[in-house]
Amino acid sequence: MGMSANLSRRKTLGLLAALPAGGLAHAYAARRKDGGLGEIAARAGVTYGASAGTVIFDDAEYRLLYLKHCKALTTDVDMKFDWLRPEAGKWDWGPADRLAAFAERTGMTLRGHALIWNENAPDWLKALSLAEIRRVFDEHIETVVARYAGRVAVWDVVNEPFWPGHGKPGGYRAGPWHEAFGPGYVERALKRARAADPHVKLAINEAHCERDDDVGRAIREGMSRLVAQLRDAGAPLDVLGFQGHLQPGRPYDDAAFAAFLRRFSGLELHITELDVNDETFPAAIRKRDALVARRYHDFLSAVLAVPAVNTVINWQLADHYSWYNDLARAGQLRSRRAPRPLPFDSAYRRKPAWFAMARAFRERKAA
Ligand code: 9MR
């Protein structure tokens, strides 16, 4: 990044610091006008944003990326069950409240992630009787949704309902909530969430549907069946979220995924956690970035051809904050090198992936 960009960034930081709270939303909106990804996406009818954690309050340069590019913000981990309720009888609202206040102040659409997920259950929950787990389920949804009513615009009410590998009937993901209610936990969660906030959009958020292999196809079928059942049951459902953690080492058929998306008439479709795992790409950065960018462009071109897709969210914005770093450190990727899955690098510079996304948004507008 050149000297002048650095200077103007510093100037902006100073300017923002000097503004009273009331003027911030306006100042942020003004900043976004000069070519932020959120503006480019908006012109194509797409709300663009990224997930964020409280690191944005410590890393001012990272925060500026959100201010410039994002019109939507998803809480990365801070509204998850185990973050809100680390111990029995204890609630930790601090980080979630801070992110909610930030989104409100800056005029970003807030996506709550995620109310009910069969993964990541804390030990104290797993130790409860099934009757107690049922009580905690209802209490959790009512308490959390009511607290953020009017501030969270979309809730990922149920995250990742399917995982065929668990061997449950219907391919459902196993875990405490499934154990307590069976697959009916999904409908129950949606109804309870609607009762706690009549206006928030309610989403089911699923992984792996983008894949063109046995797992991807099984989860797609599961989602189709679930949505049909929920419709028959009159359950409230506004949005389907597809995470979009693309794994180029696996088989993909973007056109087949887009055809699958077209099945869901009457629902909004959101790409909720987009990134590209570069573990199978060559090490050379220029080559790797070009392949990551191409993957972004091909995927987005296919899904943006579906009119109901109106939201695209990246899972974090800059490479060094991606969850793939945790996987690399834990030896769970094919390579231990620093992953480059996102539109910005660790120096906050736009990468080819940024331009590929912008191009896909512009092409949708022109189509
Ligand atoms: O990014 C999240 C990471 O920091 C957490 O350790 C992990 C477990 O809670 O969850 C990550 O986010 C996941 C999301 O909640 C659901 N889809 C897959 C995401 C990446 O693992």
Residues whose N, C-alpha, C, O or C-beta is under 5 A from the ligand:
A	BS01	9MR	D76 N120 W323
